[in-house]
Amino acid sequence: MKHDGRFGEYGGYYVPEVLIPALEELEEAFYRFYKDKAFEAELGQLFRHYAGRPSPLYHTRRFSEHVGFQVYLKREDLLHGGAHKINNSLGQGLLAKYMGKTKLIAETGAGQHGLATAMVGALLGMETKIFMGITDIERQSVNVHKMRLCGAEVVPVEGGTGTLKDAINDALRYWTANVTDTFYLFGSAAGPHPYPTIVKHFQSCIGREARRQCLEQTGRLPDLVVACVGGGSNAIGMFTGFLDDKDVRLVGVEAGGKGLKTGKHAASLSAGRVGILHGAKAYLLQDENGQVLDTESISAGLDYAAVGPEHCYLKDTGRAEYVAAVDDDVLDTFELLTKLEGILPALESTHALAYIVNQKGKLPPETIAVVNLSGRGDKDVGIVEKARSK
Ligand SMILES: *Cc1c(COP(=O)(O)O)cnc(C)c1O
Protein backbone atom coordinates (compact mmCIF):
# COMPACT_ATOMS: atom_id res chain seq x y z
CA MET A 1 0.00 0.00 0.00
CA LYS A 2 1.38 3.38 -1.00
CA HIS A 3 2.08 5.84 1.79
CA ASP A 4 1.62 9.56 1.09
CA GLY A 5 4.51 10.59 3.34
CA ARG A 6 2.35 12.40 5.89
CA PHE A 7 2.22 11.25 9.48
CA GLY A 8 -0.47 13.55 10.84
CA GLU A 9 0.96 17.03 10.21
CA TYR A 10 4.52 15.68 10.05
CA GLY A 11 6.71 14.51 7.19
CA GLY A 12 6.16 15.64 3.62
CA TYR A 13 8.86 16.77 1.20
CA TYR A 14 9.91 20.37 1.62
CA VAL A 15 12.72 20.33 -0.94
CA PRO A 16 13.90 22.47 -3.85
CA GLU A 17 11.86 21.98 -7.03
CA VAL A 18 14.75 20.21 -8.80
CA LEU A 19 14.70 17.33 -6.31
CA ILE A 20 11.01 16.49 -6.71
CA PRO A 21 11.48 14.28 -9.82
CA ALA A 22 14.29 12.37 -8.07
CA LEU A 23 12.13 11.73 -5.00
CA GLU A 24 9.24 10.66 -7.24
CA GLU A 25 11.49 8.30 -9.17
CA LEU A 26 12.71 6.84 -5.88
CA GLU A 27 9.18 6.38 -4.57
CA GLU A 28 8.04 4.76 -7.78
CA ALA A 29 11.02 2.38 -7.79
CA PHE A 30 10.55 1.47 -4.12
CA TYR A 31 6.95 0.42 -4.67
CA ARG A 32 7.91 -1.41 -7.87
CA PHE A 33 10.66 -3.48 -6.25
CA TYR A 34 10.12 -3.86 -2.52
CA LYS A 35 7.70 -6.78 -2.94
CA ASP A 36 9.28 -8.02 -6.16
CA LYS A 37 10.18 -11.73 -5.86
CA ALA A 38 13.74 -11.42 -7.18
CA PHE A 39 14.46 -8.33 -5.07
CA GLU A 40 13.06 -9.89 -1.91
CA ALA A 41 14.99 -13.11 -2.46
CA GLU A 42 18.29 -11.31 -3.07
CA LEU A 43 17.86 -9.02 -0.08
CA GLY A 44 16.83 -11.99 2.07
CA GLN A 45 20.04 -13.81 1.09
CA LEU A 46 22.16 -10.76 1.90
CA PHE A 47 20.40 -10.22 5.23
CA ARG A 48 21.09 -13.82 6.15
CA HIS A 49 24.55 -14.52 4.81
CA TYR A 50 26.15 -11.08 4.65
CA ALA A 51 24.61 -9.21 7.57
CA GLY A 52 23.88 -12.15 9.88
CA ARG A 53 20.09 -12.02 10.27
CA PRO A 54 18.04 -13.03 12.12
CA SER A 55 19.81 -11.46 15.08
CA PRO A 56 19.26 -13.28 18.39
CA LEU A 57 16.88 -12.22 21.16
CA TYR A 58 18.76 -12.79 24.39
CA HIS A 59 17.26 -13.05 27.88
CA THR A 60 19.74 -11.31 30.17
CA ARG A 61 20.38 -13.18 33.40
CA ARG A 62 22.26 -10.95 35.81
CA PHE A 63 20.98 -7.69 34.32
CA SER A 64 17.36 -8.91 34.74
CA GLU A 65 18.14 -9.88 38.30
CA HIS A 66 19.63 -6.45 38.92
CA VAL A 67 16.60 -4.48 37.68
CA GLY A 68 14.03 -6.91 39.08
CA PHE A 69 12.19 -7.85 35.87
CA GLN A 70 12.85 -9.74 32.64
CA VAL A 71 14.99 -7.91 30.09
CA TYR A 72 15.53 -9.29 26.60
CA LEU A 73 18.07 -7.77 24.23
CA LYS A 74 17.54 -7.72 20.48
CA ARG A 75 21.13 -8.26 19.39
CA GLU A 76 21.55 -5.92 16.40
CA ASP A 77 25.05 -5.39 17.78
CA LEU A 78 25.98 -8.80 16.38
CA LEU A 79 25.31 -7.84 12.76
CA HIS A 80 28.05 -7.15 10.22
CA GLY A 81 29.41 -3.67 10.91
CA GLY A 82 28.22 -3.85 14.49
CA ALA A 83 24.86 -2.07 14.22
CA HIS A 84 21.40 -2.06 12.65
CA LYS A 85 22.62 0.41 10.01
CA ILE A 86 23.52 -2.43 7.63
CA ASN A 87 19.81 -3.38 7.20
CA ASN A 88 18.98 -0.04 5.64
CA SER A 89 22.19 0.25 3.63
CA LEU A 90 21.72 -3.20 2.09
CA GLY A 91 18.07 -2.49 1.29
CA GLN A 92 18.62 0.90 -0.33
CA GLY A 93 21.88 -0.20 -1.99
CA LEU A 94 20.10 -3.09 -3.67
CA LEU A 95 17.24 -0.79 -4.65
CA ALA A 96 19.80 1.53 -6.29
CA LYS A 97 21.18 -1.41 -8.24
CA TYR A 98 17.69 -2.49 -9.40
CA MET A 99 17.04 1.11 -10.49
CA GLY A 100 20.15 0.98 -12.68
CA LYS A 101 22.05 3.60 -10.67
CA THR A 102 25.82 3.21 -10.65
CA LYS A 103 26.82 5.60 -7.87
CA LEU A 104 25.92 5.87 -4.19
CA ILE A 105 26.16 8.90 -1.97
CA ALA A 106 25.43 9.13 1.73
CA GLU A 107 25.83 11.48 4.68
CA THR A 108 27.41 10.44 7.92
CA GLY A 109 27.92 11.95 11.36
CA ALA A 110 29.76 9.52 13.60
CA GLY A 111 30.69 7.47 10.56
CA GLN A 112 28.50 4.44 11.26
CA HIS A 113 26.09 5.02 8.39
CA GLY A 114 28.95 6.09 6.12
CA LEU A 115 30.77 2.85 6.89
CA ALA A 116 27.68 0.68 6.36
CA THR A 117 27.13 2.38 3.00
CA ALA A 118 30.82 2.05 2.06
CA MET A 119 30.60 -1.69 2.80
CA VAL A 120 27.53 -2.03 0.60
CA GLY A 121 29.19 0.05 -2.12
CA ALA A 122 32.10 -2.40 -2.09
CA LEU A 123 29.77 -5.41 -2.01
CA LEU A 124 27.70 -4.22 -4.97
CA GLY A 125 30.63 -2.72 -6.88
CA MET A 126 29.27 0.82 -6.90
CA GLU A 127 31.21 4.08 -6.79
CA THR A 128 30.55 5.56 -3.35
CA LYS A 129 30.93 9.07 -1.93
CA ILE A 130 30.38 9.77 1.76
CA PHE A 131 29.74 13.36 2.84
CA MET A 132 31.13 14.05 6.29
CA GLY A 133 31.67 17.25 8.26
CA ILE A 134 35.29 18.21 8.95
CA THR A 135 34.73 18.21 12.71
CA ASP A 136 33.39 14.66 12.51
CA ILE A 137 36.24 13.55 10.22
CA GLU A 138 38.66 14.62 12.90
CA ARG A 139 36.68 13.01 15.74
CA GLN A 140 35.99 9.74 13.92
CA SER A 141 39.21 9.06 12.04
CA VAL A 142 39.01 5.28 12.44
CA ASN A 143 35.71 5.13 10.56
CA VAL A 144 37.13 7.43 7.89
CA HIS A 145 39.98 4.95 7.34
CA LYS A 146 37.58 2.02 7.20
CA MET A 147 35.40 3.77 4.61
CA ARG A 148 38.44 4.50 2.46
CA LEU A 149 39.58 0.88 2.75
CA CYS A 150 36.16 -0.12 1.39
CA GLY A 151 36.96 2.03 -1.62
CA ALA A 152 34.68 4.95 -0.78
CA GLU A 153 35.62 8.58 -1.19
CA VAL A 154 35.10 10.63 1.96
CA VAL A 155 34.05 14.17 0.98
CA PRO A 156 34.92 16.74 3.67
CA VAL A 157 32.12 19.23 4.40
CA GLU A 158 33.36 22.56 5.72
CA GLY A 159 30.12 24.52 6.15
CA GLY A 160 28.36 25.19 9.46
CA THR A 161 29.76 23.28 12.41
CA GLY A 162 31.19 20.53 10.22
CA THR A 163 28.79 17.93 11.58
CA LEU A 164 25.89 15.74 10.45
CA LYS A 165 23.43 18.54 9.64
CA ASP A 166 25.95 20.13 7.27
CA ALA A 167 26.82 16.78 5.69
CA ILE A 168 23.13 16.18 4.86
CA ASN A 169 22.86 19.67 3.32
CA ASP A 170 25.85 19.03 1.06
CA ALA A 171 24.73 15.53 0.11
CA LEU A 172 21.31 16.90 -0.91
CA ARG A 173 23.01 19.67 -2.88
CA TYR A 174 25.28 17.19 -4.68
CA TRP A 175 22.32 14.92 -5.42
CA THR A 176 20.44 17.82 -7.01
CA ALA A 177 23.19 18.15 -9.61
CA ASN A 178 23.75 14.42 -10.16
CA VAL A 179 20.36 12.72 -9.99
CA THR A 180 20.62 10.72 -13.22
CA ASP A 181 23.22 8.18 -12.16
CA THR A 182 23.39 8.78 -8.39
CA PHE A 183 21.33 7.24 -5.59
CA TYR A 184 21.18 9.08 -2.27
CA LEU A 185 21.28 6.40 0.44
CA PHE A 186 19.79 8.25 3.40
CA GLY A 187 20.72 6.99 6.86
CA SER A 188 17.70 7.35 9.09
CA ALA A 189 13.90 7.31 9.12
CA ALA A 190 13.90 11.08 8.63
CA GLY A 191 14.39 13.46 5.69
CA PRO A 192 11.88 14.03 2.87
CA HIS A 193 9.30 11.49 1.74
CA PRO A 194 9.76 8.69 0.73
CA TYR A 195 12.84 8.14 2.94
CA PRO A 196 11.02 7.70 6.29
CA THR A 197 8.82 5.04 4.70
CA ILE A 198 11.69 3.29 2.87
CA VAL A 199 14.00 3.21 5.88
CA LYS A 200 11.21 1.96 8.13
CA HIS A 201 10.52 -0.84 5.67
CA PHE A 202 14.14 -2.02 5.59
CA GLN A 203 14.46 -1.78 9.40
CA SER A 204 11.13 -3.45 10.16
CA CYS A 205 12.86 -6.85 10.24
CA ILE A 206 13.99 -5.89 13.77
CA GLY A 207 10.50 -5.70 15.24
CA ARG A 208 9.10 -8.55 13.19
CA GLU A 209 11.84 -10.92 14.38
CA ALA A 210 11.71 -9.66 17.98
CA ARG A 211 7.95 -10.23 18.18
CA ARG A 212 8.23 -13.78 16.87
CA GLN A 213 11.25 -14.57 19.06
CA CYS A 214 9.55 -13.22 22.18
CA LEU A 215 6.48 -15.38 21.52
CA GLU A 216 8.70 -18.42 20.95
CA GLN A 217 10.78 -17.89 24.07
CA THR A 218 8.19 -16.65 26.56
CA GLY A 219 4.84 -17.70 25.09
CA ARG A 220 3.56 -14.13 25.10
CA LEU A 221 4.17 -10.59 23.90
CA PRO A 222 6.39 -8.20 25.87
CA ASP A 223 4.90 -5.61 28.21
CA LEU A 224 7.45 -3.04 27.21
CA VAL A 225 9.52 -2.37 24.08
CA VAL A 226 12.34 0.17 24.33
CA ALA A 227 14.71 1.68 21.74
CA CYS A 228 16.97 4.71 21.50
CA VAL A 229 16.01 7.54 19.13
CA GLY A 230 18.42 9.60 17.05
CA GLY A 231 16.80 10.09 13.66
CA GLY A 232 14.57 7.21 14.65
CA SER A 233 15.39 4.29 12.34
CA ASN A 234 16.19 1.52 14.81
CA ALA A 235 13.26 2.59 17.01
CA ILE A 236 10.71 2.68 14.19
CA GLY A 237 12.04 -0.66 12.92
CA MET A 238 11.42 -2.14 16.34
CA PHE A 239 8.10 -0.36 17.10
CA THR A 240 6.57 -1.32 13.75
CA GLY A 241 6.49 -4.96 14.85
CA PHE A 242 4.28 -4.06 17.84
CA LEU A 243 2.19 -1.06 16.70
CA ASP A 244 -1.00 -3.12 16.46
CA ASP A 245 -0.45 -4.83 19.82
CA LYS A 246 -2.24 -2.24 21.90
CA ASP A 247 -1.10 -3.64 25.25
CA VAL A 248 2.59 -3.37 24.39
CA ARG A 249 4.05 -0.11 25.70
CA LEU A 250 6.50 1.53 23.32
CA VAL A 251 9.21 3.78 24.76
CA GLY A 252 11.73 5.80 22.74
CA VAL A 253 14.75 7.21 24.55
CA GLU A 254 16.47 10.35 23.30
CA ALA A 255 19.85 11.84 24.14
CA GLY A 256 19.36 13.99 27.25
CA GLY A 257 23.03 15.05 27.16
CA LYS A 258 23.91 17.19 30.16
CA GLY A 259 20.20 17.52 31.01
CA LEU A 260 17.22 19.11 29.26
CA LYS A 261 17.44 22.27 31.39
CA THR A 262 21.06 22.92 30.33
CA GLY A 263 20.16 23.18 26.63
CA LYS A 264 23.04 20.77 25.92
CA HIS A 265 21.23 17.73 24.57
CA ALA A 266 19.68 16.23 21.44
CA ALA A 267 16.16 15.49 22.67
CA SER A 268 14.03 16.77 19.77
CA LEU A 269 10.79 15.07 20.83
CA SER A 270 11.15 15.94 24.50
CA ALA A 271 12.22 19.56 24.06
CA GLY A 272 11.73 20.61 20.42
CA ARG A 273 9.07 22.59 18.57
CA VAL A 274 7.55 21.79 15.20
CA GLY A 275 9.70 23.02 12.33
CA ILE A 276 11.21 21.96 9.03
CA LEU A 277 14.69 20.53 8.55
CA HIS A 278 16.13 18.47 5.69
CA GLY A 279 12.87 18.37 3.80
CA ALA A 280 10.50 17.19 6.52
CA LYS A 281 8.23 18.72 9.13
CA ALA A 282 9.04 17.36 12.58
CA TYR A 283 9.90 18.23 16.16
CA LEU A 284 13.07 20.24 15.90
CA LEU A 285 15.51 21.85 18.33
CA GLN A 286 15.48 25.52 17.40
CA ASP A 287 15.81 28.95 19.00
CA GLU A 288 13.00 31.53 19.09
CA ASN A 289 14.00 32.69 15.58
CA GLY A 290 13.78 29.19 14.16
CA GLN A 291 17.57 28.76 13.94
CA VAL A 292 18.48 25.10 14.32
CA LEU A 293 20.34 24.57 17.58
CA ASP A 294 23.60 22.70 17.96
CA THR A 295 23.09 19.42 19.75
CA GLU A 296 25.22 17.72 22.33
CA SER A 297 25.39 14.11 23.46
CA ILE A 298 27.99 11.62 24.56
CA SER A 299 26.81 9.38 21.72
CA ALA A 300 27.54 10.85 18.28
CA GLY A 301 24.91 8.64 16.67
CA LEU A 302 22.05 10.37 18.52
CA ASP A 303 23.36 13.88 17.86
CA TYR A 304 20.64 15.18 15.52
CA ALA A 305 18.42 18.26 15.98
CA ALA A 306 15.35 16.74 14.32
CA VAL A 307 13.68 13.32 14.35
CA GLY A 308 11.71 11.13 11.95
CA PRO A 309 8.12 12.27 11.31
CA GLU A 310 6.42 9.05 12.36
CA HIS A 311 7.85 9.35 15.88
CA CYS A 312 6.35 12.87 16.10
CA TYR A 313 2.99 11.39 15.19
CA LEU A 314 3.32 8.47 17.62
CA LYS A 315 4.17 10.96 20.36
CA ASP A 316 1.16 13.19 19.64
CA THR A 317 -1.23 10.24 19.45
CA GLY A 318 0.23 8.77 22.63
CA ARG A 319 0.90 5.37 21.03
CA ALA A 320 4.57 5.71 22.00
CA GLU A 321 6.19 7.59 24.88
CA TYR A 322 9.45 9.48 24.55
CA VAL A 323 11.87 10.21 27.36
CA ALA A 324 15.48 11.34 27.59
CA ALA A 325 18.48 9.73 29.30
CA VAL A 326 21.38 11.92 30.49
CA ASP A 327 25.07 11.25 29.77
CA ASP A 328 25.98 10.38 33.36
CA ASP A 329 23.31 7.68 33.60
CA VAL A 330 24.34 6.37 30.19
CA LEU A 331 27.96 6.01 31.34
CA ASP A 332 26.88 4.12 34.47
CA THR A 333 24.67 1.83 32.43
CA PHE A 334 27.41 1.16 29.86
CA GLU A 335 29.63 -0.14 32.65
CA LEU A 336 26.79 -1.98 34.36
CA LEU A 337 25.70 -4.03 31.35
CA THR A 338 29.30 -4.82 30.45
CA LYS A 339 30.08 -5.98 33.96
CA LEU A 340 26.90 -8.03 34.41
CA GLU A 341 26.58 -9.58 30.96
CA GLY A 342 29.93 -9.25 29.18
CA ILE A 343 28.21 -7.26 26.44
CA LEU A 344 29.50 -3.80 25.47
CA PRO A 345 26.51 -1.76 24.25
CA ALA A 346 26.90 1.17 21.83
CA LEU A 347 26.44 4.42 23.75
CA GLU A 348 23.41 5.08 21.54
CA SER A 349 21.72 1.83 22.57
CA THR A 350 22.79 2.40 26.17
CA HIS A 351 20.23 5.22 26.35
CA ALA A 352 17.47 2.61 26.03
CA LEU A 353 19.12 0.49 28.72
CA ALA A 354 19.45 3.51 31.02
CA TYR A 355 15.67 3.85 30.91
CA ILE A 356 15.38 0.20 31.95
CA VAL A 357 17.76 0.73 34.88
CA ASN A 358 15.60 3.70 35.87
CA GLN A 359 12.61 1.35 36.15
CA LYS A 360 14.49 -0.81 38.68
CA GLY A 361 12.12 -1.98 41.39
CA LYS A 362 9.15 -0.18 39.81
CA LEU A 363 7.80 -3.04 37.70
CA PRO A 364 6.52 -6.50 38.73
CA PRO A 365 9.16 -9.27 38.35
CA GLU A 366 7.21 -11.06 35.61
CA THR A 367 7.36 -7.95 33.39
CA ILE A 368 8.94 -8.65 30.01
CA ALA A 369 10.92 -5.82 28.42
CA VAL A 370 12.45 -6.09 24.96
CA VAL A 371 15.27 -3.60 24.39
CA ASN A 372 16.83 -2.97 21.01
CA LEU A 373 20.59 -3.25 21.37
CA SER A 374 21.10 -1.27 18.16
CA GLY A 375 24.89 -1.54 18.11
CA ARG A 376 28.03 -2.69 19.83
CA GLY A 377 30.12 -0.46 22.05
CA ASP A 378 33.67 -1.30 21.00
CA LYS A 379 33.81 2.03 19.15
CA ASP A 380 32.94 3.85 22.40
CA VAL A 381 35.48 2.43 24.83
CA GLY A 382 37.84 5.38 24.39
CA ILE A 383 35.02 7.89 24.85
CA VAL A 384 33.90 6.23 28.09
CA GLU A 385 37.46 6.10 29.37
CA LYS A 386 37.99 9.79 28.62
CA ALA A 387 34.71 10.79 30.28
CA ARG A 388 35.64 8.78 33.38
CA SER A 389 39.13 10.24 33.71
CA LYS A 390 37.76 13.82 33.88
C1 LIG B 1 23.19 5.58 14.13
C2 LIG B 1 22.87 4.81 15.33
C3 LIG B 1 21.72 5.08 16.10
C4 LIG B 1 20.81 6.23 15.85
O1 LIG B 1 20.12 6.21 14.63
P1 LIG B 1 18.59 5.86 14.53
O2 LIG B 1 18.26 6.21 13.12
O3 LIG B 1 17.85 6.70 15.52
O4 LIG B 1 18.45 4.42 14.81
C5 LIG B 1 21.45 4.26 17.18
N1 LIG B 1 22.26 3.23 17.51
C6 LIG B 1 23.38 2.96 16.81
C7 LIG B 1 24.23 1.83 17.24
C8 LIG B 1 23.73 3.73 15.70
O5 LIG B 1 24.84 3.45 15.01
The ligand as an SDF file (V2000), in Angstrom:
LIG
                    3D

 15 15  0  0  0  0  0  0  0  0999 V2000
   23.1950    5.5830   14.1280 C   0  0  0  0  0  0  0  0  0  0  0  0
   22.8720    4.8110   15.3330 C   0  0  0  0  0  0  0  0  0  0  0  0
   21.7200    5.0770   16.1000 C   0  0  0  0  0  0  0  0  0  0  0  0
   20.8080    6.2290   15.8480 C   0  0  0  0  0  0  0  0  0  0  0  0
   20.1210    6.2100   14.6270 O   0  0  0  0  0  0  0  0  0  0  0  0
   18.5880    5.8640   14.5280 P   0  0  0  0  0  0  0  0  0  0  0  0
   18.2560    6.2110   13.1190 O   0  0  0  0  0  0  0  0  0  0  0  0
   17.8510    6.7020   15.5240 O   0  0  0  0  0  0  0  0  0  0  0  0
   18.4490    4.4220   14.8090 O   0  0  0  0  0  0  0  0  0  0  0  0
   21.4520    4.2600   17.1770 C   0  0  0  0  0  0  0  0  0  0  0  0
   22.2630    3.2330   17.5080 N   0  0  0  0  0  0  0  0  0  0  0  0
   23.3800    2.9590   16.8080 C   0  0  0  0  0  0  0  0  0  0  0  0
   24.2310    1.8250   17.2450 C   0  0  0  0  0  0  0  0  0  0  0  0
   23.7250    3.7270   15.6970 C   0  0  0  0  0  0  0  0  0  0  0  0
   24.8410    3.4480   15.0140 O   0  0  0  0  0  0  0  0  0  0  0  0
  1  2  1  0
  2  3  1  0
  2 14  2  0
  3  4  1  0
  3 10  2  0
  4  5  1  0
  5  6  1  0
  6  7  2  0
  6  8  1  0
  6  9  1  0
 10 11  1  0
 11 12  2  0
 12 13  1  0
 12 14  1  0
 14 15  1  0
M  END
$$$$
